[in-house]
Amino acid sequence: MYLSSKDEERLRLFLAAELARRRKARGLQLTYPEAYALIADDICEGARDGKSVAELMSLGTLILTESDVLPGVSTLLETIMVEAMFEDGQKLVCVHNPIQKADLPASTEIPGKIEFADTDVEINSGRKAIEVTVVNTGDRPIQVGSHFHFFEVNSALQFDRSSGYGRRLAIPAGTAVRFEPGADMTVQLIEFGGKKIFNKPESIEKGDAETT
């Protein structure tokens, strides 16, 4: 028996959905993946039975209620998208708000909720910063991430390179600075935390930033 990659995906979806059905039958509330799989599987089977896209979009909102899923799942599961195989080919079925509301007490626990502190958060607190002017002498933009060792940035960036040893950009973690071709930019650098051990490129020996 030969199974295409789409056939294998369909069988995996069925297995996940069947597991969800068995757990639901035992009275268990479903997780996000279980709820998604169960609804998506019913949509695929509905397409196989000859139902239209419009009918399946409606069907997708009638399968589960908030009482069938764990708290927070209905909030997370805003949209279900599944590519089902119809008689005239594969089509995308999109179901918005698939979990029906139930007469349950309102929950104060909202998944993904962001709670802000009363005061501002100071990043890189206590880190001494220096300013360097950087010129991109290359012909394309160069982007440097927050925790990249600035001493080792692209050689097309010209600046007092020794000042970058043991330091990184003084920007929030996960962000970056983009240096445009031919432009100069002044940035702040701060020392790394931790043991401050770095590998110097171009055959420069491994050293300690605090003593080198």
N, C-alpha and C positions, 0 to 999 in steps of 0.2 A: 504494500500500500504506500503510495507516494502522497505526502502532505506538503503543500506549499507553505511558505512562511505565514501567509494569511490564514491558512487552515490551522496551523499550530497556534496562532494568536487566538483564533476563535475557540479552540479547545481549552486553552488556558483560561479564557474568560468564562467558559462554561464551568470549569472546575471551581473557580473562585465563587461563581454564582451559586453552584450547587452546595458548596460548603456554607454559604450564607443562608440558603434556604433551610438547611438542616439545623443550623443554629437558631434561626428564627422560629422553626417548628418546636424547638426545645424551650422557647420562651426567652431566649437571649436577645438583648438589644444589639444591633449591628454597628460595626465600626464604619468609618468612612470608606475604606476599600471594599468592604462587604456590601454596603448599600449601593455603591457605584456599580459593582459587578452585577448585582442582582437586577438592577433596573436596565443596565446595558444589555444583559443577556435576554431579558424579556423583549426588548426592542428588536434585537437581532432575530429572535424567533418569530416575532410579529411580522417582520419583513419577509421571512421565509414562508409565512402563512398567506402572504399576499396583501397585507395591510399597506395603506399609503403612508407617506411621510407625515402628513397632517394627522392621521389617526394615531400614529406612534408618538408624535409629540404630545398628544393629549393623554395617551396611555401611560406615558412616562411619569405623569404627575399623579397617577392614581394607584401606584403600586405600594408605596410606603408612606407612613405617617410619622410624626415626631415621636410617638410612643414606640415605634419599631426600631429606633436608632438611639445610640448613646447621646447624652447631652452634648450639644455643640455641633453634632454632625450636620444637622439641618442648616446651621449657619455657614459651615464650611462648604457644603455641597450646593453651591449656587447654580451650577450649570453642569449638565452631562452632555458630552458630545461623543457619538459613536457612529462609525461608518458601517452601515448595515448593507447586506447584499439583497437587492430587490430583483424582481423578475427582469427588469430592464437595465440592471447594472447596479453598481455601488453608489450609495448616496449618504450624505452626512445628515444625521438626525440630531438636532440640538434641542434639549429640554431644559427650560429655565425653571428654577425653584421646584425641583422634582419631589421634595419631601413635603407632604401635606401638613398643615398646621393641625395640632391636636389641642384639646382642652387641658393643657398642663400649666402648672405655675411658671411664671416667667423666671428664667434663670439669669442670675447676675454674672455668671461665668461666661464670657464671650471669647471663643478661641481667637487668638491673634490680636486681642485688644491691647492697645498701647496706653500705658499709664505714665504720665509725665510727673517728674519730681517738682517740688515746689520751688526749687532753686535751679539755676543753670548748672550744667556739668562742665567743668573746666578740663579740657583735654591736655594731656602732656604736662600735668601740674608738676611744678618743681624742676622741670627740665630746662637747662640753659640753652637758649637759641642763638644762633648766629645767622647773619644774612650773607648770601652770596648772589652774585649776578651771573646768570647762565646765558650763553649764546648758543643757539642751535645753528651750527655751520653746515648742516646737511641739507638735502633737498626734499626731505619728507618730515612730517611731524614725529616727535618722539614722546612717548608717554611713560612716566615713571610712577610706580606705585608707592603707597605710603610707607611700606616697610622694606623697600629695596635699598641695599647699601649704596649710598650716593657716590661713593668713591668708584664704584664699578659701573656706573651708568654708561650708555653709549658714548663712544669716543668722539662722536660728532658734537657732543655738548661740551663747550669750552667754558672753563671756570677754574678757579684755584682748586685743583683736584685734591690737594693734600687736606684742604678744609673739609672735604666730604668723607674722610676716613673715619669710620666708627659712627657715622651719623646717617640720619634719614630725614625725609621731608617732615616738617612740622604740620601735618594735616591729619584729619581723622582717619582711623584705620579703615582700609577697604576702598579708599578714594585714591585719586591719582592727579598728577599735574601734567598738562600737555604743553610741550614746547614746540612752537610753530617754526618752520624753516626761516632762517634769517632774522628771527626776532630774538631780542634779549629780554630776560625776565629775572626779577629779583625774588628769591625764595628764602624761606627760613629753614634751617636744618637744626635738628636736635640729636643728642646722643641716644644710641640704643640702650635699652635696659639689659638685664641678664649678665652673662659672663663676658660679653663683648669680644668674642673670638671670631675673627673673619679670615677668609681665604683671599689673599691678595692675588689678582690676576697677573699674567705675564711674568711668571717665574719669580715673583716677589714672595719671600718666605711667609709662611703662616705666622701671624703675630697677634698680640694682645693689643686692642685699641687703646688701652689706658697707658701702655708703656712704650708703644711704637711711635 
